[in-house]
Amino acid sequence: MRERIKDIDRLQHMLESIEVLLESRHVHSLEDIVADRILFHGYVKEVEIIGEAAYKLTKEFRESHLEIEWDDIIAMRHVLVHGYYQVSPDKLWDTVIKDLEPLRPIILRYINELTA
């Protein structure tokens, strides 16, 4: 039987995707992701990973770390996966530009708490 992935690993997955997206926003623009379907889907996938990792965190962890709107992150993932045909590049880009920068230090703090 495989060992369940721990909360620390899920947080690390979130951090890795956040960092990829934050770095790439300086290389690409909204116009780039609108013009390049593969690039667009790359951005979608990284946001999906953030949402899936949040979803897979233990209920106990999410309930004891209420600073983050876990349900909103998880809901975004569900929209990206199940409502793929209606994903707005503008809303996706807005998430990358506005939501990830403030999320990064919180995720880092949680990782530090779990490794201390």
mmCIF file of the C-alpha atoms, coordinates in Angstrom:
data_MODEL
# 
_entry.id   MODEL 
# 
loop_
_atom_site.group_PDB 
_atom_site.id 
_atom_site.type_symbol 
_atom_site.label_atom_id 
_atom_site.label_alt_id 
_atom_site.label_comp_id 
_atom_site.label_asym_id 
_atom_site.label_entity_id 
_atom_site.label_seq_id 
_atom_site.pdbx_PDB_ins_code 
_atom_site.Cartn_x 
_atom_site.Cartn_y 
_atom_site.Cartn_z 
_atom_site.occupancy 
_atom_site.B_iso_or_equiv 
_atom_site.pdbx_formal_charge 
_atom_site.auth_seq_id 
_atom_site.auth_comp_id 
_atom_site.auth_asym_id 
_atom_site.auth_atom_id 
_atom_site.pdbx_PDB_model_num 
ATOM 1   C CA . MET A 1 1   ? 0.000   0.000  0.000   1.00 0.00 ? 1   MET A CA 1 
ATOM 2   C CA . ARG A 1 2   ? 1.338   3.406  -0.939  1.00 0.00 ? 2   ARG A CA 1 
ATOM 3   C CA . GLU A 1 3   ? 1.882   5.990  1.760   1.00 0.00 ? 3   GLU A CA 1 
ATOM 4   C CA . ARG A 1 4   ? -0.565  8.854  1.617   1.00 0.00 ? 4   ARG A CA 1 
ATOM 5   C CA . ILE A 1 5   ? 0.950   12.119 0.520   1.00 0.00 ? 5   ILE A CA 1 
ATOM 6   C CA . LYS A 1 6   ? 1.274   14.359 3.547   1.00 0.00 ? 6   LYS A CA 1 
ATOM 7   C CA . ASP A 1 7   ? 0.068   17.938 3.935   1.00 0.00 ? 7   ASP A CA 1 
ATOM 8   C CA . ILE A 1 8   ? 3.638   19.199 3.639   1.00 0.00 ? 8   ILE A CA 1 
ATOM 9   C CA . ASP A 1 9   ? 3.928   17.585 0.210   1.00 0.00 ? 9   ASP A CA 1 
ATOM 10  C CA . ARG A 1 10  ? 0.641   19.074 -0.955  1.00 0.00 ? 10  ARG A CA 1 
ATOM 11  C CA . LEU A 1 11  ? 1.743   22.509 0.215   1.00 0.00 ? 11  LEU A CA 1 
ATOM 12  C CA . GLN A 1 12  ? 5.023   22.035 -1.637  1.00 0.00 ? 12  GLN A CA 1 
ATOM 13  C CA . HIS A 1 13  ? 3.088   21.177 -4.816  1.00 0.00 ? 13  HIS A CA 1 
ATOM 14  C CA . MET A 1 14  ? 1.070   24.362 -4.381  1.00 0.00 ? 14  MET A CA 1 
ATOM 15  C CA . LEU A 1 15  ? 4.218   26.427 -3.852  1.00 0.00 ? 15  LEU A CA 1 
ATOM 16  C CA . GLU A 1 16  ? 5.912   24.977 -6.938  1.00 0.00 ? 16  GLU A CA 1 
ATOM 17  C CA . SER A 1 17  ? 2.942   25.845 -9.160  1.00 0.00 ? 17  SER A CA 1 
ATOM 18  C CA . ILE A 1 18  ? 2.620   29.306 -7.625  1.00 0.00 ? 18  ILE A CA 1 
ATOM 19  C CA . GLU A 1 19  ? 6.286   29.991 -8.302  1.00 0.00 ? 19  GLU A CA 1 
ATOM 20  C CA . VAL A 1 20  ? 6.084   28.735 -11.901 1.00 0.00 ? 20  VAL A CA 1 
ATOM 21  C CA . LEU A 1 21  ? 3.121   31.020 -12.558 1.00 0.00 ? 21  LEU A CA 1 
ATOM 22  C CA . LEU A 1 22  ? 4.638   34.034 -10.803 1.00 0.00 ? 22  LEU A CA 1 
ATOM 23  C CA . GLU A 1 23  ? 7.845   33.674 -12.807 1.00 0.00 ? 23  GLU A CA 1 
ATOM 24  C CA . SER A 1 24  ? 6.053   33.173 -16.108 1.00 0.00 ? 24  SER A CA 1 
ATOM 25  C CA . ARG A 1 25  ? 3.855   36.246 -15.723 1.00 0.00 ? 25  ARG A CA 1 
ATOM 26  C CA . HIS A 1 26  ? 6.974   38.319 -16.453 1.00 0.00 ? 26  HIS A CA 1 
ATOM 27  C CA . VAL A 1 27  ? 7.597   36.387 -19.662 1.00 0.00 ? 27  VAL A CA 1 
ATOM 28  C CA . HIS A 1 28  ? 4.043   36.080 -20.991 1.00 0.00 ? 28  HIS A CA 1 
ATOM 29  C CA . SER A 1 29  ? 1.084   38.414 -21.198 1.00 0.00 ? 29  SER A CA 1 
ATOM 30  C CA . LEU A 1 30  ? -2.663  37.928 -21.318 1.00 0.00 ? 30  LEU A CA 1 
ATOM 31  C CA . GLU A 1 31  ? -2.422  38.410 -25.073 1.00 0.00 ? 31  GLU A CA 1 
ATOM 32  C CA . ASP A 1 32  ? 0.129   35.575 -25.251 1.00 0.00 ? 32  ASP A CA 1 
ATOM 33  C CA . ILE A 1 33  ? -2.101  33.092 -23.480 1.00 0.00 ? 33  ILE A CA 1 
ATOM 34  C CA . VAL A 1 34  ? -5.094  34.108 -25.587 1.00 0.00 ? 34  VAL A CA 1 
ATOM 35  C CA . ALA A 1 35  ? -3.072  33.622 -28.783 1.00 0.00 ? 35  ALA A CA 1 
ATOM 36  C CA . ASP A 1 36  ? -1.404  30.330 -27.819 1.00 0.00 ? 36  ASP A CA 1 
ATOM 37  C CA . ARG A 1 37  ? -3.729  27.504 -26.835 1.00 0.00 ? 37  ARG A CA 1 
ATOM 38  C CA . ILE A 1 38  ? -0.936  25.295 -25.484 1.00 0.00 ? 38  ILE A CA 1 
ATOM 39  C CA . LEU A 1 39  ? 0.394   28.141 -23.333 1.00 0.00 ? 39  LEU A CA 1 
ATOM 40  C CA . PHE A 1 40  ? -3.133  28.859 -22.085 1.00 0.00 ? 40  PHE A CA 1 
ATOM 41  C CA . HIS A 1 41  ? -3.608  25.240 -21.066 1.00 0.00 ? 41  HIS A CA 1 
ATOM 42  C CA . GLY A 1 42  ? -0.240  25.262 -19.312 1.00 0.00 ? 42  GLY A CA 1 
ATOM 43  C CA . TYR A 1 43  ? -1.446  28.131 -17.148 1.00 0.00 ? 43  TYR A CA 1 
ATOM 44  C CA . VAL A 1 44  ? -4.730  26.318 -16.540 1.00 0.00 ? 44  VAL A CA 1 
ATOM 45  C CA . LYS A 1 45  ? -2.883  23.155 -15.475 1.00 0.00 ? 45  LYS A CA 1 
ATOM 46  C CA . GLU A 1 46  ? -0.707  24.961 -12.930 1.00 0.00 ? 46  GLU A CA 1 
ATOM 47  C CA . VAL A 1 47  ? -3.783  26.602 -11.361 1.00 0.00 ? 47  VAL A CA 1 
ATOM 48  C CA . GLU A 1 48  ? -5.499  23.203 -11.374 1.00 0.00 ? 48  GLU A CA 1 
ATOM 49  C CA . ILE A 1 49  ? -2.544  21.731 -9.470  1.00 0.00 ? 49  ILE A CA 1 
ATOM 50  C CA . ILE A 1 50  ? -2.891  24.425 -6.816  1.00 0.00 ? 50  ILE A CA 1 
ATOM 51  C CA . GLY A 1 51  ? -6.580  23.605 -6.446  1.00 0.00 ? 51  GLY A CA 1 
ATOM 52  C CA . GLU A 1 52  ? -6.086  19.837 -6.447  1.00 0.00 ? 52  GLU A CA 1 
ATOM 53  C CA . ALA A 1 53  ? -3.341  20.057 -3.831  1.00 0.00 ? 53  ALA A CA 1 
ATOM 54  C CA . ALA A 1 54  ? -5.578  22.269 -1.672  1.00 0.00 ? 54  ALA A CA 1 
ATOM 55  C CA . TYR A 1 55  ? -8.399  19.748 -2.074  1.00 0.00 ? 55  TYR A CA 1 
ATOM 56  C CA . LYS A 1 56  ? -6.119  16.899 -1.013  1.00 0.00 ? 56  LYS A CA 1 
ATOM 57  C CA . LEU A 1 57  ? -4.936  18.638 2.170   1.00 0.00 ? 57  LEU A CA 1 
ATOM 58  C CA . THR A 1 58  ? -6.371  16.972 5.227   1.00 0.00 ? 58  THR A CA 1 
ATOM 59  C CA . LYS A 1 59  ? -9.603  18.413 6.541   1.00 0.00 ? 59  LYS A CA 1 
ATOM 60  C CA . GLU A 1 60  ? -7.844  18.989 9.865   1.00 0.00 ? 60  GLU A CA 1 
ATOM 61  C CA . PHE A 1 61  ? -5.144  21.083 8.227   1.00 0.00 ? 61  PHE A CA 1 
ATOM 62  C CA . ARG A 1 62  ? -7.609  23.228 6.266   1.00 0.00 ? 62  ARG A CA 1 
ATOM 63  C CA . GLU A 1 63  ? -9.802  23.721 9.343   1.00 0.00 ? 63  GLU A CA 1 
ATOM 64  C CA . SER A 1 64  ? -6.839  24.816 11.442  1.00 0.00 ? 64  SER A CA 1 
ATOM 65  C CA . HIS A 1 65  ? -5.507  27.231 8.806   1.00 0.00 ? 65  HIS A CA 1 
ATOM 66  C CA . LEU A 1 66  ? -8.439  29.466 7.995   1.00 0.00 ? 66  LEU A CA 1 
ATOM 67  C CA . GLU A 1 67  ? -6.361  32.363 6.712   1.00 0.00 ? 67  GLU A CA 1 
ATOM 68  C CA . ILE A 1 68  ? -6.762  30.928 3.202   1.00 0.00 ? 68  ILE A CA 1 
ATOM 69  C CA . GLU A 1 69  ? -10.111 30.580 1.467   1.00 0.00 ? 69  GLU A CA 1 
ATOM 70  C CA . TRP A 1 70  ? -9.594  26.881 0.695   1.00 0.00 ? 70  TRP A CA 1 
ATOM 71  C CA . ASP A 1 71  ? -13.093 26.447 -0.699  1.00 0.00 ? 71  ASP A CA 1 
ATOM 72  C CA . ASP A 1 72  ? -12.512 29.201 -3.278  1.00 0.00 ? 72  ASP A CA 1 
ATOM 73  C CA . ILE A 1 73  ? -9.254  27.611 -4.433  1.00 0.00 ? 73  ILE A CA 1 
ATOM 74  C CA . ILE A 1 74  ? -10.888 24.199 -4.671  1.00 0.00 ? 74  ILE A CA 1 
ATOM 75  C CA . ALA A 1 75  ? -13.913 25.626 -6.495  1.00 0.00 ? 75  ALA A CA 1 
ATOM 76  C CA . MET A 1 76  ? -11.615 27.259 -9.061  1.00 0.00 ? 76  MET A CA 1 
ATOM 77  C CA . ARG A 1 77  ? -10.028 23.867 -9.710  1.00 0.00 ? 77  ARG A CA 1 
ATOM 78  C CA . HIS A 1 78  ? -13.448 22.299 -10.258 1.00 0.00 ? 78  HIS A CA 1 
ATOM 79  C CA . VAL A 1 79  ? -14.382 25.007 -12.751 1.00 0.00 ? 79  VAL A CA 1 
ATOM 80  C CA . LEU A 1 80  ? -11.108 24.562 -14.648 1.00 0.00 ? 80  LEU A CA 1 
ATOM 81  C CA . VAL A 1 81  ? -11.497 20.790 -14.841 1.00 0.00 ? 81  VAL A CA 1 
ATOM 82  C CA . HIS A 1 82  ? -15.228 20.366 -15.332 1.00 0.00 ? 82  HIS A CA 1 
ATOM 83  C CA . GLY A 1 83  ? -16.081 23.674 -16.966 1.00 0.00 ? 83  GLY A CA 1 
ATOM 84  C CA . TYR A 1 84  ? -13.020 23.713 -19.241 1.00 0.00 ? 84  TYR A CA 1 
ATOM 85  C CA . TYR A 1 85  ? -15.139 24.901 -22.170 1.00 0.00 ? 85  TYR A CA 1 
ATOM 86  C CA . GLN A 1 86  ? -16.022 28.137 -20.409 1.00 0.00 ? 86  GLN A CA 1 
ATOM 87  C CA . VAL A 1 87  ? -12.696 29.143 -18.828 1.00 0.00 ? 87  VAL A CA 1 
ATOM 88  C CA . SER A 1 88  ? -12.092 32.830 -19.357 1.00 0.00 ? 88  SER A CA 1 
ATOM 89  C CA . PRO A 1 89  ? -8.500  33.789 -20.155 1.00 0.00 ? 89  PRO A CA 1 
ATOM 90  C CA . ASP A 1 90  ? -9.171  37.132 -18.443 1.00 0.00 ? 90  ASP A CA 1 
ATOM 91  C CA . LYS A 1 91  ? -10.238 35.484 -15.177 1.00 0.00 ? 91  LYS A CA 1 
ATOM 92  C CA . LEU A 1 92  ? -7.372  33.017 -15.331 1.00 0.00 ? 92  LEU A CA 1 
ATOM 93  C CA . TRP A 1 93  ? -4.883  35.838 -15.872 1.00 0.00 ? 93  TRP A CA 1 
ATOM 94  C CA . ASP A 1 94  ? -6.507  37.870 -13.109 1.00 0.00 ? 94  ASP A CA 1 
ATOM 95  C CA . THR A 1 95  ? -5.999  34.943 -10.717 1.00 0.00 ? 95  THR A CA 1 
ATOM 96  C CA . VAL A 1 96  ? -2.323  34.705 -11.651 1.00 0.00 ? 96  VAL A CA 1 
ATOM 97  C CA . ILE A 1 97  ? -1.706  38.449 -11.392 1.00 0.00 ? 97  ILE A CA 1 
ATOM 98  C CA . LYS A 1 98  ? -3.719  39.249 -8.249  1.00 0.00 ? 98  LYS A CA 1 
ATOM 99  C CA . ASP A 1 99  ? -4.184  36.135 -6.136  1.00 0.00 ? 99  ASP A CA 1 
ATOM 100 C CA . LEU A 1 100 ? -0.920  34.208 -6.196  1.00 0.00 ? 100 LEU A CA 1 
ATOM 101 C CA . GLU A 1 101 ? 1.492   36.831 -4.883  1.00 0.00 ? 101 GLU A CA 1 
ATOM 102 C CA . PRO A 1 102 ? -0.305  37.161 -1.519  1.00 0.00 ? 102 PRO A CA 1 
ATOM 103 C CA . LEU A 1 103 ? -0.839  33.385 -1.333  1.00 0.00 ? 103 LEU A CA 1 
ATOM 104 C CA . ARG A 1 104 ? 2.859   32.537 -1.700  1.00 0.00 ? 104 ARG A CA 1 
ATOM 105 C CA . PRO A 1 105 ? 4.116   33.815 1.709   1.00 0.00 ? 105 PRO A CA 1 
ATOM 106 C CA . ILE A 1 106 ? 1.242   32.120 3.532   1.00 0.00 ? 106 ILE A CA 1 
ATOM 107 C CA . ILE A 1 107 ? 2.009   28.776 1.906   1.00 0.00 ? 107 ILE A CA 1 
ATOM 108 C CA . LEU A 1 108 ? 5.703   29.263 2.719   1.00 0.00 ? 108 LEU A CA 1 
ATOM 109 C CA . ARG A 1 109 ? 4.826   29.955 6.351   1.00 0.00 ? 109 ARG A CA 1 
ATOM 110 C CA . TYR A 1 110 ? 2.690   26.815 6.532   1.00 0.00 ? 110 TYR A CA 1 
ATOM 111 C CA . ILE A 1 111 ? 5.548   24.754 5.063   1.00 0.00 ? 111 ILE A CA 1 
ATOM 112 C CA . ASN A 1 112 ? 7.929   26.228 7.628   1.00 0.00 ? 112 ASN A CA 1 
ATOM 113 C CA . GLU A 1 113 ? 5.493   25.436 10.440  1.00 0.00 ? 113 GLU A CA 1 
ATOM 114 C CA . LEU A 1 114 ? 5.289   21.804 9.371   1.00 0.00 ? 114 LEU A CA 1 
ATOM 115 C CA . THR A 1 115 ? 9.044   21.396 8.963   1.00 0.00 ? 115 THR A CA 1 
ATOM 116 C CA . ALA A 1 116 ? 10.023  23.152 12.206  1.00 0.00 ? 116 ALA A CA 1 
# 
